[in-house]
Amino acid sequence: MLRDAFFKGLRDLRRSFPWWAVGVAILPIWLCLMYPSVQKSAADVQAYIDNLPDAFKNMFMGENSDYGSPVGFMDSEIMSFMSPILFMVFAIGLAVRQIAGEEEKGTLSLLLSYPVSRTRLLAQKLGVVAVGVLALTAVHFLAMALGVALVSQMELGLSTMVQGHLCLGLLALAVGAIAFACGAASGRRGLSLGVAAAAGGGSYLVNALAPLSDTLAPLQKVSLFYYYGGTQPLAIGLKPVYVAVLLGVTIIAAAVAFVTFVRRDIRV
């Protein structure tokens, strides 16, 4: 098993992933079941939301969110903040463990003692991150689809859910790739966690606050959250330019990981 880092990485996920899957699945199902009661008082809730400070609405609900609609409700309650944050935490933790985690534990040198090139090892480790993010995205999508099927009032189309979840997976993969690149370049777990967390958290804050400030406005398009769809990924859906940016960040981060990892000395 140790001869194949990809399967070793998947094996290492066998204990933590089920807990992540359960936690991620509960949220969309629970919110779908709550929707009928929310819909009854949608007008009052929307009036309350309209009176909230712009900063609060931008951070959690978007500028033009219709809280009473299924799309607006799910965007506001789960897709704007809770799910992307959970997915980024999962992706960062998984990515950092692949190289930096192995190196700090002293097991990376053992993996490299087998007849496997550094580039192949890195590709296998990156594959673990991609599969992990894909699997968690699938769990979230299936849970939301189940919730929609259980509640007749949840008129949320399949295409809308698919596009929103592709955006979610691409965002998590981009942030995870940044963590992976930092780990491959430095071999330091703490540094990788800090850089990736700053990239993800900073992107969220910049996207939320940029519309409120002329100074920050030009920075909004630097934010990964902007290309995720901000606080309305289900409403906005997939846009070719947004997909290209998120994939581009992932590819560039992966390239940095390969270039730096093959050249540096590994700590024993």
N, C-alpha and C positions, 0 to 999 in steps of 0.2 A: 504493500500500500504506500509506503514512503517513497517508492520509486516514481510515483506519479503525484506531483504536487496538486494537480487539479482535484483528483479524487480524495486526496488527503484533506484538502480544504473543505470539500463538501462533507466529508465525514466529520470534520470538526464542527460543522454547523448543526449536527443532528440533535444536539441538546438545546441550543438557544433558539433555533429557528421556529420550532413548534410554539414556543411562548410568544415570539413576535407575531406569528401567524394568527394565533388566537386573539391577541390584543388588537391587531389591525383589523380582523374580521368583525369583532364585536361592534366597533364604532359605526360603520355605515349601516349595519342591520338595525342597531338601536335607534339611530337617527331616522331611518325610514319608518320605523314603527311609531315614532313620535310625531311624524309629519301631520297626520290627520287632525290631531289636537291643535297643532300650530296653525293649520290652515283655517280653522274656525275663527281664530282671532287675528288673521293675517293683516287686516286693515289697521287694527290698533297697533300691532307690532311694527308695521311699516311706518306708521306715523311717529312712533317712538324713535325708530332708527333714523328717520329723516332729520330729527332734531339733535342727534348726537354730534359731537365735534367732528370736523372733517378728518382730523388725524386718526381718530378711533375708527371711523368708517373705512378709511383707506387701508388701515392695517388689517382689518378683519372681514370687511364686507364689500369693499370696492365702492367706486363712486356712484354707480348706477344700479346697484343690486336690488332686485325685486325679491325680497325675502319670502313673499307668499307663494312664489312659484317653486316647483320642485328643483329646478336648476339653481335658482337663487338661494334656496334654502340649503342645499347640499354644498354649494360653493362657500356660503357664509359660515356654515357650521363645521365643515370638515376639510374641504379641499383648499381653502385659503390659508390655513395656518396649521391645524393639528396634524393632518396627514403628511404634508410636505416636511414638517419638522421631524416627525417620527421617521420618515423615510430617509431623511438626511442623516439623522443620528445612526440609523441602522447601517447605511452605506459607508459612513465615515468609520464607524467601529470595525466593520468587516474589512474595509480596505486597509486600515492601519495595521490590522493583525497579520496581513498577508506577508509583508516584507519586514517592516519595522518591528512588529511584534515578534516575528520569528527570530530576528537578529538579536533583539534584547533578551530573548529567552535562551539564546545560544544554539538554536536548532537550525538556523539558516545555513550555517557552515556544514551541518550534517546533510542537509538536502543537496548542497552543491558538491558534496563528496561523491555522489552518484554520477554515473556518466550522462549528465544532462547539462546542456549549455545554459548560460545565464538568461539568454533571450527566451529559450523555451520555458525555463522555470518562471520567468516573469509573465509570459503569455498565459501559462496555466494559472498562475495566481490571479491575474487580471480576469481570467475566465470565471474564477470563483466569485469575484465581485459582481460580474455581469449576471451570472446565473442567480445569485442570491437576490439581487435587486429585481430581476425578472420574476422570480418566484413570489416575492412579497407583493409585487404589483398585481400578479395574477390572483393572489388571495384576496387583496383589497377589491379588485374588480368583481370577482365572483360573489363576494359578500354583498357588495352594493347591488349587483344584479339580483341576488336572492331577496334582498330587502325590497327592491322595486317590485319584484314578482309577488311578494306577500301583501303589498299595500296597493290597492287599486288606484288610490289618489296620486300615487307617485308616477306621474307620466313622464318618465325619463327615458329617452330613446337609447337604443343600444349604441348607435353611432356616437352619441354625445358621451356616453360612459367610456367607450373605447378611446376616443380622442383625449378625454380628460386624463385617463390613466396612462396613456402613452406619454403625455406631458409630464405626469408625475414620475414615471419611471426614468425619463430622460433627465429630469432635474436631479433626481437622486444619483443617477449614474455619473453625471457631470461633477457633482460635488464629491462623490466617492472617488472619481478619477483624480481629482486634485489631491485628496488625502493619500491615494496610492502613489502618486508621483512624488509627493513630499517624503513618504516613507522609503521609497526606492532610492531617492537622491540622498537622504540624510541617514537613514537607518534609525531615526529617533522617533519613538512613538508619541511622546508628549508634543514635540514640535509639529508633527504631522496632524495631530488632533487639533492643535491650536490654529494652524493655518487654515485647515478645512472648515473648522467651526466659524472662524472669522469670515471666510468666503461665503458660507451659507447664510449665517446670521446677518452679516453686513449687506448681502444682496437683498434679504428680506426687508431690512430697515430702509435701505436706500430706495427701493421700489415703493414702499409705503409713504415715505416722507417727501420724496422728490416732487410730487404734484403740489405740495403745499409751499414750496420754496423756489423762487426763481434761481437761487444759487445752486440748489441740488437738482433742478429739473434736467440739466444736460447729462447728469450722471445716471439717470434712470435706465438708459439703454445699455449701461455697463452691468446692470444687475441681472443675475441669472433668473431671478424671480420674474422679471419683466418678460422674459422669453418663455417662462413656464405658463404665463397667463395671469400673473399677479394673484389677485384675490378672486378671479373669475375664470379658472381654467376650463370648467365645463361649458360656460357660456361662450368663451372665445374659441375653444377647440384648437385643433392643430393648424398651424400656419407654416408653410414651407420655410420661411426665413427663420422663424423661431426654432424649428427643428434643426435647421442647418447650424444655428449658433450653438445650441446645446450639444449637438454631435461634434461640432468643431472644437468646443472646449474639451470634450472627452478625448478626442483624438490627439489634440495638442498635449494634454496632460499625459496621455499614454506614451507619446513620443518622448517627452521629457523623462519619463520613468525609464524607458529603454536606454536612452543615450547616457543618462547619468549612472544607472545601475551597473552597466557593463564595464564602466571605467574606474569605479571606486573600489577601495579595499573594504572587505567585509570584516566587522569586528567579531572576534571569536569569544 
